[in-house]
Amino acid sequence: MSRTRIFKVSEMTETDILSAARALDEGAVSVVPTDTVYGIGTGAFCEESVLRIYQIKARPATSPLQILTGSVAQAKAVAQFSGGAERLAQTYWPGAITIILPPTPQGKNLTRGFKGLGLRVPGNPFLVGLLSQMAHPMACTSANLHGQPVLTDEETILKTFDGKVDYIFLGGQLSPTASSVVDLTEEPRLLREGGVPRADLEKTLGQALTVK
């Protein structure tokens, strides 16, 4: 594999971001800062690159990846939004909530055998800008080896992934708080309470959430 290209996001130009977005759409595997932890992602429809992420992380192929988009509109291309999903998205995106929704015909190939897609518009300005320039969503998961702690600092990211991925985008020290995960494919369920409290989610939905 070619040498990893490393960028500090604070020093990237618009041209750099456009070039990175194009590379991701074409299958580059990249470590990116989010509003929670560092993630590792690629173009969602680049199947060989998605499989490469599983190999790099030693992650079971039965575990789904999250789908990141730069806007609600981009998310609607791959997932079906109910009224409740629309309210959650408009209230908390960009932000730390992942919403699992049924796929559209275009998004069906991204489910990897699961009922729904876990979607998020992350609240990191650099990442939203990058996603907004991509032609398709990003398939992403936390940037850590499977079963190991999540990574939030640049030094550990470099030690773990330099030489294993195509790009590393360094965004400083991040937060270890994960996103809240709400499954709306059937009866609304809270799979993980993270960046958005359960009470706030229930108030926005207008109904109680079953807890997994």
WOMOBEL-V252550 format. One record per pair of residues at least 12 apart in sequence whose C-alpha atoms are under 10 Angstrom apart, sorted by the first residue. I is the first residue (numbers start at 0). J is the second residue. D is the distance in whole Angstrom. If there is no record, write none. Layout:
i & j & d
I & J & D
I & J & D
This chain:
i & j & d
0 & 162 & 8
0 & 163 & 8
0 & 164 & 8
0 & 165 & 8
1 & 162 & 8
1 & 163 & 9
1 & 164 & 9
1 & 165 & 7
2 & 161 & 8
2 & 162 & 6
2 & 163 & 8
2 & 164 & 8
2 & 165 & 7
2 & 166 & 9
3 & 28 & 10
3 & 29 & 9
3 & 157 & 10
3 & 160 & 9
3 & 161 & 6
3 & 162 & 5
3 & 163 & 7
3 & 164 & 6
3 & 165 & 5
3 & 166 & 5
3 & 167 & 7
4 & 29 & 9
4 & 161 & 9
4 & 162 & 9
4 & 164 & 9
4 & 165 & 6
4 & 166 & 5
4 & 167 & 6
4 & 168 & 9
5 & 29 & 10
5 & 30 & 9
5 & 157 & 9
5 & 161 & 8
5 & 164 & 10
5 & 165 & 9
5 & 166 & 6
5 & 167 & 5
5 & 168 & 6
5 & 169 & 7
6 & 166 & 8
6 & 167 & 6
6 & 168 & 5
6 & 169 & 6
6 & 170 & 9
7 & 153 & 10
7 & 167 & 8
7 & 168 & 6
7 & 169 & 5
7 & 170 & 6
7 & 171 & 8
8 & 31 & 9
8 & 32 & 9
8 & 125 & 7
8 & 126 & 9
8 & 167 & 10
8 & 168 & 6
8 & 169 & 6
8 & 170 & 6
8 & 171 & 9
9 & 125 & 9
9 & 168 & 10
9 & 169 & 9
9 & 170 & 7
9 & 171 & 9
10 & 169 & 10
11 & 125 & 9
11 & 168 & 9
13 & 128 & 9
13 & 129 & 10
15 & 129 & 10
16 & 125 & 9
16 & 126 & 10
16 & 128 & 8
16 & 129 & 6
16 & 130 & 10
16 & 132 & 8
16 & 133 & 10
17 & 128 & 9
17 & 129 & 7
17 & 130 & 10
17 & 131 & 10
17 & 132 & 6
17 & 133 & 8
18 & 129 & 10
18 & 132 & 9
18 & 133 & 10
19 & 129 & 8
19 & 130 & 10
19 & 132 & 9
19 & 133 & 9
19 & 166 & 8
19 & 168 & 10
20 & 41 & 10
20 & 42 & 9
20 & 128 & 9
20 & 129 & 6
20 & 130 & 7
20 & 131 & 9
20 & 132 & 6
20 & 133 & 5
20 & 134 & 8
20 & 135 & 10
20 & 137 & 10
21 & 42 & 9
21 & 129 & 10
21 & 132 & 8
21 & 133 & 6
21 & 134 & 8
21 & 135 & 10
22 & 41 & 9
22 & 42 & 9
22 & 133 & 9
22 & 165 & 9
22 & 166 & 9
23 & 40 & 8
23 & 41 & 5
23 & 42 & 5
23 & 43 & 9
23 & 45 & 9
23 & 48 & 9
23 & 129 & 9
23 & 130 & 9
23 & 133 & 8
23 & 134 & 9
23 & 135 & 9
23 & 136 & 10
23 & 137 & 8
23 & 138 & 10
23 & 165 & 9
23 & 166 & 9
24 & 41 & 7
24 & 42 & 5
24 & 43 & 8
24 & 44 & 8
24 & 45 & 8
24 & 130 & 10
24 & 132 & 10
24 & 133 & 6
24 & 134 & 7
24 & 135 & 7
24 & 136 & 8
24 & 137 & 8
25 & 41 & 8
25 & 42 & 7
25 & 43 & 10
25 & 44 & 9
25 & 45 & 7
25 & 48 & 9
25 & 133 & 10
25 & 134 & 10
26 & 40 & 9
26 & 41 & 6
26 & 42 & 6
26 & 43 & 9
26 & 44 & 8
26 & 45 & 5
26 & 46 & 8
26 & 47 & 8
26 & 48 & 5
26 & 49 & 8
26 & 51 & 10
26 & 137 & 10
26 & 165 & 9
27 & 40 & 8
27 & 41 & 6
27 & 42 & 7
27 & 45 & 9
27 & 48 & 7
27 & 49 & 10
27 & 164 & 8
27 & 165 & 6
27 & 166 & 7
28 & 40 & 6
28 & 41 & 5
28 & 42 & 8
28 & 45 & 10
28 & 48 & 7
28 & 49 & 8
28 & 51 & 8
28 & 52 & 7
28 & 55 & 10
28 & 138 & 10
28 & 139 & 10
28 & 163 & 9
28 & 164 & 5
28 & 165 & 5
28 & 166 & 7
28 & 167 & 9
29 & 41 & 6
29 & 42 & 10
29 & 52 & 9
29 & 139 & 9
29 & 142 & 9
29 & 160 & 9
29 & 163 & 9
29 & 164 & 6
29 & 165 & 6
29 & 166 & 5
29 & 167 & 6
29 & 168 & 8
30 & 139 & 9
30 & 140 & 10
30 & 141 & 9
30 & 142 & 7
30 & 143 & 10
30 & 156 & 8
30 & 157 & 10
30 & 160 & 8
30 & 161 & 10
30 & 164 & 7
30 & 165 & 8
30 & 166 & 6
30 & 167 & 5
30 & 168 & 6
30 & 169 & 8
31 & 123 & 10
31 & 125 & 9
31 & 126 & 7
31 & 129 & 10
31 & 139 & 9
31 & 141 & 9
31 & 142 & 8
31 & 156 & 10
31 & 166 & 8
31 & 167 & 6
31 & 168 & 5
31 & 169 & 7
31 & 170 & 8
32 & 121 & 10
32 & 123 & 7
32 & 124 & 10
32 & 125 & 8
32 & 126 & 7
32 & 141 & 10
32 & 142 & 9
32 & 151 & 8
32 & 152 & 10
32 & 153 & 10
32 & 167 & 9
32 & 168 & 7
32 & 169 & 7
32 & 170 & 5
32 & 171 & 8
32 & 172 & 9
32 & 173 & 8
33 & 94 & 10
33 & 95 & 9
33 & 120 & 10
33 & 121 & 6
33 & 122 & 7
33 & 123 & 5
33 & 124 & 9
33 & 125 & 8
33 & 126 & 7
33 & 127 & 9
33 & 141 & 9
33 & 151 & 10
33 & 170 & 8
33 & 173 & 8
33 & 174 & 9
34 & 93 & 9
34 & 94 & 7
34 & 95 & 7
34 & 120 & 10
34 & 121 & 6
34 & 122 & 5
34 & 123 & 5
34 & 124 & 9
34 & 125 & 10
34 & 126 & 9
34 & 170 & 10
34 & 173 & 7
34 & 174 & 7
34 & 175 & 9
34 & 176 & 9
34 & 177 & 9
34 & 178 & 9
34 & 194 & 10
35 & 94 & 9
35 & 95 & 7
35 & 121 & 8
35 & 122 & 8
35 & 123 & 8
35 & 141 & 9
35 & 149 & 10
35 & 150 & 10
35 & 151 & 8
35 & 172 & 10
35 & 173 & 6
35 & 174 & 5
35 & 175 & 6
35 & 176 & 6
35 & 177 & 6
35 & 178 & 7
35 & 193 & 10
35 & 194 & 8
36 & 140 & 10
36 & 141 & 7
36 & 142 & 8
36 & 143 & 10
36 & 149 & 7
36 & 150 & 6
36 & 151 & 5
36 & 152 & 9
36 & 172 & 9
36 & 173 & 6
36 & 174 & 6
36 & 175 & 6
36 & 176 & 7
36 & 177 & 7
36 & 178 & 9
37 & 139 & 10
37 & 140 & 9
37 & 141 & 6
37 & 142 & 5
37 & 143 & 8
37 & 149 & 8
37 & 150 & 6
37 & 151 & 6
37 & 152 & 8
37 & 153 & 9
37 & 156 & 8
37 & 168 & 9
37 & 169 & 9
37 & 170 & 9
37 & 171 & 10
37 & 172 & 9
37 & 173 & 7
37 & 174 & 9
37 & 175 & 9
38 & 65 & 10
38 & 138 & 10
38 & 139 & 6
38 & 140 & 5
38 & 141 & 4
38 & 142 & 4
38 & 143 & 8
38 & 149 & 9
38 & 150 & 9
38 & 151 & 9
38 & 156 & 10
39 & 52 & 7
39 & 55 & 10
39 & 56 & 9
39 & 64 & 10
39 & 137 & 10
39 & 138 & 8
39 & 139 & 5
39 & 140 & 6
39 & 141 & 6
39 & 142 & 5
39 & 143 & 8
39 & 160 & 9
39 & 164 & 9
39 & 166 & 10
39 & 167 & 9
40 & 52 & 7
40 & 64 & 9
40 & 65 & 9
40 & 66 & 9
40 & 67 & 9
40 & 136 & 10
40 & 137 & 6
40 & 138 & 5
40 & 139 & 4
40 & 140 & 7
40 & 141 & 9
40 & 142 & 9
40 & 164 & 10
40 & 166 & 10
41 & 66 & 10
41 & 67 & 10
41 & 135 & 10
41 & 136 & 9
41 & 137 & 5
41 & 138 & 6
41 & 139 & 7
41 & 140 & 10
41 & 165 & 10
42 & 66 & 10
42 & 67 & 10
42 & 130 & 10
42 & 133 & 8
42 & 134 & 9
42 & 135 & 7
42 & 136 & 6
42 & 137 & 5
42 & 138 & 6
42 & 139 & 9
43 & 64 & 9
43 & 65 & 9
43 & 66 & 7
43 & 67 & 9
43 & 106 & 9
43 & 108 & 10
43 & 109 & 7
43 & 135 & 7
43 & 136 & 6
43 & 137 & 5
43 & 138 & 4
43 & 139 & 8
44 & 106 & 9
44 & 108 & 8
44 & 109 & 7
44 & 135 & 8
44 & 136 & 8
44 & 137 & 8
44 & 138 & 8
45 & 109 & 10
45 & 135 & 10
45 & 137 & 9
45 & 138 & 9
46 & 108 & 10
46 & 109 & 9
46 & 138 & 10
48 & 138 & 10
49 & 64 & 9
49 & 137 & 10
49 & 138 & 7
49 & 139 & 9
51 & 163 & 10
51 & 164 & 9
52 & 64 & 10
52 & 138 & 9
52 & 139 & 9
52 & 140 & 9
52 & 142 & 9
52 & 163 & 10
52 & 164 & 9
53 & 140 & 9
53 & 144 & 10
53 & 145 & 9
54 & 144 & 10
54 & 145 & 10
55 & 142 & 10
55 & 143 & 9
55 & 144 & 8
55 & 145 & 9
55 & 160 & 9
55 & 163 & 7
55 & 164 & 8
56 & 140 & 10
56 & 141 & 9
56 & 142 & 8
56 & 143 & 6
56 & 144 & 4
56 & 145 & 5
56 & 146 & 9
56 & 147 & 10
56 & 159 & 10
56 & 160 & 10
57 & 143 & 10
57 & 144 & 6
57 & 145 & 6
57 & 146 & 9
58 & 143 & 10
58 & 144 & 7
58 & 145 & 5
58 & 146 & 8
59 & 145 & 8
60 & 111 & 9
61 & 111 & 8
61 & 112 & 8
61 & 113 & 9
62 & 111 & 8
62 & 112 & 10
62 & 113 & 9
62 & 140 & 10
63 & 109 & 9
63 & 110 & 7
63 & 111 & 7
63 & 112 & 9
63 & 113 & 8
63 & 115 & 10
63 & 116 & 8
63 & 117 & 8
63 & 138 & 9
63 & 139 & 9
63 & 140 & 9
64 & 109 & 9
64 & 110 & 9
64 & 111 & 9
64 & 116 & 8
64 & 117 & 8
64 & 118 & 10
64 & 137 & 9
64 & 138 & 6
64 & 139 & 6
64 & 140 & 6
64 & 141 & 9
65 & 97 & 8
65 & 98 & 10
65 & 99 & 9
65 & 109 & 10
65 & 110 & 10
65 & 116 & 7
65 & 117 & 5
65 & 118 & 6
65 & 119 & 8
65 & 136 & 10
65 & 137 & 8
65 & 138 & 6
65 & 139 & 5
65 & 140 & 6
65 & 141 & 9
66 & 97 & 9
66 & 98 & 10
66 & 99 & 10
66 & 109 & 9
66 & 110 & 10
66 & 116 & 7
66 & 117 & 6
66 & 118 & 5
66 & 119 & 6
66 & 120 & 9
66 & 136 & 6
66 & 137 & 6
66 & 138 & 5
66 & 139 & 6
66 & 140 & 9
67 & 97 & 9
67 & 117 & 8
67 & 118 & 6
67 & 119 & 5
67 & 120 & 6
67 & 121 & 7
67 & 126 & 9
67 & 127 & 9
67 & 130 & 8
67 & 135 & 10
67 & 136 & 6
67 & 137 & 5
67 & 138 & 6
67 & 139 & 7
67 & 140 & 9
68 & 93 & 10
68 & 118 & 7
68 & 119 & 6
68 & 120 & 5
68 & 121 & 8
68 & 126 & 9
68 & 127 & 7
68 & 128 & 10
68 & 129 & 9
68 & 130 & 6
68 & 131 & 7
68 & 133 & 9
68 & 135 & 8
68 & 136 & 5
68 & 137 & 7
68 & 138 & 9
69 & 92 & 10
69 & 93 & 8
69 & 119 & 9
69 & 120 & 6
69 & 121 & 8
69 & 122 & 10
69 & 124 & 10
69 & 126 & 8
69 & 127 & 5
69 & 128 & 7
69 & 129 & 8
69 & 130 & 5
69 & 131 & 5
69 & 132 & 8
69 & 133 & 8
69 & 135 & 10
69 & 136 & 8
69 & 137 & 9
70 & 88 & 9
70 & 92 & 8
70 & 93 & 8
70 & 119 & 9
70 & 120 & 6
70 & 121 & 9
70 & 127 & 8
70 & 128 & 10
70 & 130 & 8
70 & 131 & 7
70 & 136 & 10
71 & 85 & 9
71 & 88 & 7
71 & 89 & 8
71 & 92 & 8
71 & 93 & 9
71 & 118 & 10
71 & 119 & 9
71 & 120 & 7
73 & 120 & 9
73 & 130 & 9
73 & 131 & 8
73 & 133 & 10
73 & 134 & 9
73 & 135 & 8
73 & 136 & 7
74 & 88 & 10
74 & 102 & 10
74 & 103 & 10
74 & 106 & 9
74 & 116 & 10
74 & 118 & 7
74 & 119 & 8
74 & 120 & 8
74 & 135 & 9
74 & 136 & 8
75 & 100 & 10
75 & 102 & 9
75 & 103 & 8
75 & 105 & 10
75 & 106 & 9
75 & 118 & 10
76 & 102 & 9
76 & 103 & 7
76 & 104 & 9
76 & 105 & 7
76 & 106 & 7
76 & 135 & 9
76 & 136 & 9
77 & 100 & 9
77 & 101 & 9
77 & 102 & 6
77 & 103 & 5
77 & 104 & 7
77 & 105 & 6
77 & 106 & 4
77 & 107 & 8
77 & 108 & 9
77 & 109 & 8
77 & 110 & 10
77 & 116 & 8
77 & 118 & 9
77 & 135 & 9
77 & 136 & 9
78 & 98 & 10
78 & 99 & 9
78 & 100 & 6
78 & 101 & 6
78 & 102 & 4
78 & 103 & 5
78 & 104 & 8
78 & 105 & 8
78 & 106 & 6
78 & 107 & 8
78 & 115 & 8
78 & 116 & 7
78 & 117 & 9
78 & 118 & 8
79 & 99 & 10
79 & 100 & 6
79 & 101 & 6
79 & 102 & 6
79 & 103 & 6
79 & 104 & 9
79 & 106 & 9
79 & 115 & 9
79 & 116 & 10
79 & 184 & 9
80 & 98 & 10
80 & 99 & 10
80 & 100 & 7
80 & 101 & 8
80 & 102 & 9
80 & 103 & 9
80 & 183 & 9
80 & 184 & 10
81 & 100 & 8
81 & 101 & 9
81 & 183 & 8
81 & 184 & 9
82 & 204 & 9
83 & 183 & 8
83 & 187 & 9
83 & 203 & 8
83 & 204 & 5
83 & 205 & 8
83 & 206 & 9
84 & 98 & 7
84 & 99 & 9
84 & 100 & 8
84 & 181 & 9
84 & 182 & 10
84 & 183 & 7
84 & 184 & 10
84 & 187 & 10
84 & 203 & 10
84 & 204 & 8
85 & 204 & 9
86 & 200 & 10
86 & 203 & 7
86 & 204 & 7
86 & 205 & 10
87 & 181 & 10
87 & 199 & 10
87 & 200 & 7
87 & 201 & 10
87 & 202 & 10
87 & 203 & 6
87 & 204 & 7
88 & 118 & 10
88 & 119 & 8
88 & 120 & 8
90 & 200 & 9
90 & 203 & 8
91 & 119 & 10
91 & 120 & 9
91 & 121 & 10
91 & 122 & 9
91 & 194 & 10
91 & 195 & 8
91 & 199 & 10
91 & 200 & 9
91 & 203 & 10
92 & 119 & 7
92 & 120 & 6
92 & 121 & 7
92 & 122 & 7
93 & 119 & 8
93 & 120 & 5
93 & 121 & 5
93 & 122 & 4
93 & 123 & 8
93 & 124 & 9
93 & 127 & 8
94 & 119 & 8
94 & 120 & 6
94 & 121 & 5
94 & 122 & 4
94 & 123 & 8
94 & 178 & 8
94 & 179 & 10
94 & 194 & 8
94 & 195 & 9
95 & 119 & 8
95 & 120 & 8
95 & 121 & 7
95 & 122 & 7
95 & 123 & 10
95 & 176 & 9
95 & 177 & 7
95 & 178 & 4
95 & 179 & 6
95 & 180 & 9
95 & 193 & 7
95 & 194 & 5
95 & 195 & 6
96 & 117 & 10
96 & 118 & 8
96 & 119 & 6
96 & 120 & 8
96 & 121 & 8
96 & 122 & 10
96 & 177 & 9
96 & 178 & 5
96 & 179 & 5
96 & 180 & 6
96 & 181 & 8
96 & 191 & 10
96 & 192 & 9
96 & 193 & 8
96 & 194 & 7
96 & 195 & 7
96 & 196 & 10
96 & 200 & 9
97 & 116 & 9
97 & 117 & 6
97 & 118 & 5
97 & 119 & 5
97 & 120 & 8
97 & 121 & 9
97 & 177 & 10
97 & 178 & 6
97 & 179 & 6
97 & 180 & 5
97 & 181 & 6
97 & 182 & 8
97 & 190 & 10
97 & 191 & 9
97 & 193 & 10
97 & 194 & 10
97 & 195 & 10
98 & 115 & 9
98 & 116 & 8
98 & 117 & 5
98 & 118 & 5
98 & 119 & 7
98 & 120 & 10
98 & 178 & 10
98 & 179 & 8
98 & 180 & 6
98 & 181 & 5
98 & 182 & 6
98 & 183 & 7
98 & 184 & 9
98 & 189 & 10
99 & 114 & 9
99 & 115 & 6
99 & 116 & 5
99 & 117 & 4
99 & 118 & 6
99 & 119 & 9
99 & 180 & 7
99 & 181 & 6
99 & 182 & 5
99 & 183 & 6
99 & 184 & 6
99 & 185 & 10
99 & 187 & 10
99 & 188 & 10
99 & 190 & 10
100 & 114 & 8
100 & 115 & 5
100 & 116 & 5
100 & 117 & 7
100 & 118 & 8
100 & 181 & 9
100 & 182 & 7
100 & 183 & 6
100 & 184 & 5
100 & 185 & 9
101 & 113 & 9
101 & 114 & 6
101 & 115 & 4
101 & 116 & 6
101 & 117 & 9
101 & 182 & 10
101 & 183 & 8
101 & 184 & 6
101 & 185 & 9
102 & 114 & 8
102 & 115 & 6
102 & 116 & 6
102 & 117 & 10
102 & 184 & 9
103 & 115 & 10
103 & 116 & 10
106 & 136 & 10
109 & 138 & 9
114 & 184 & 7
114 & 185 & 9
115 & 182 & 8
115 & 183 & 9
115 & 184 & 6
115 & 185 & 10
116 & 182 & 9
116 & 183 & 10
116 & 184 & 9
117 & 138 & 10
117 & 180 & 8
117 & 181 & 9
117 & 182 & 8
117 & 183 & 10
118 & 136 & 9
118 & 137 & 10
118 & 138 & 9
118 & 180 & 9
118 & 181 & 10
119 & 178 & 9
119 & 180 & 10
121 & 178 & 9
123 & 170 & 9
125 & 168 & 10
125 & 170 & 8
126 & 168 & 10
126 & 170 & 10
141 & 177 & 9
142 & 156 & 8
142 & 159 & 9
142 & 160 & 8
143 & 155 & 10
143 & 156 & 8
143 & 159 & 8
143 & 160 & 9
144 & 159 & 8
144 & 160 & 10
148 & 175 & 9
149 & 174 & 10
149 & 175 & 7
149 & 176 & 10
149 & 177 & 9
150 & 172 & 9
150 & 173 & 8
150 & 174 & 9
150 & 175 & 8
151 & 170 & 9
151 & 171 & 8
151 & 172 & 6
151 & 173 & 5
151 & 174 & 6
151 & 175 & 6
151 & 176 & 10
152 & 169 & 9
152 & 170 & 9
152 & 171 & 6
152 & 172 & 5
152 & 173 & 6
152 & 174 & 9
152 & 175 & 10
153 & 167 & 10
153 & 168 & 9
153 & 169 & 6
153 & 170 & 8
153 & 171 & 6
153 & 172 & 7
153 & 173 & 9
154 & 169 & 9
154 & 171 & 9
154 & 172 & 10
156 & 168 & 10
156 & 169 & 8
157 & 169 & 9
175 & 193 & 10
175 & 194 & 10
176 & 192 & 10
176 & 193 & 6
176 & 194 & 6
177 & 191 & 9
177 & 192 & 8
177 & 193 & 5
177 & 194 & 6
177 & 195 & 10
178 & 191 & 8
178 & 192 & 7
178 & 193 & 5
178 & 194 & 5
178 & 195 & 7
179 & 191 & 5
179 & 192 & 5
179 & 193 & 4
179 & 194 & 5
179 & 195 & 6
179 & 196 & 8
179 & 197 & 8
179 & 200 & 9
180 & 192 & 7
180 & 193 & 8
180 & 194 & 9
180 & 195 & 9
180 & 197 & 10
181 & 197 & 10
181 & 200 & 9
181 & 208 & 8
181 & 209 & 10
181 & 210 & 9
181 & 211 & 10
182 & 208 & 9
182 & 209 & 10
182 & 211 & 10
183 & 208 & 10
186 & 207 & 10
186 & 208 & 8
186 & 209 & 8
187 & 201 & 10
187 & 204 & 9
187 & 206 & 9
187 & 207 & 8
187 & 208 & 5
187 & 209 & 6
187 & 210 & 9
188 & 207 & 9
188 & 208 & 5
188 & 209 & 5
188 & 210 & 6
188 & 211 & 7
189 & 201 & 10
189 & 207 & 9
189 & 208 & 6
189 & 209 & 6
189 & 210 & 5
189 & 211 & 6
190 & 208 & 9
190 & 209 & 9
190 & 210 & 6
190 & 211 & 5
191 & 210 & 8
191 & 211 & 8
192 & 210 & 9
197 & 210 & 9
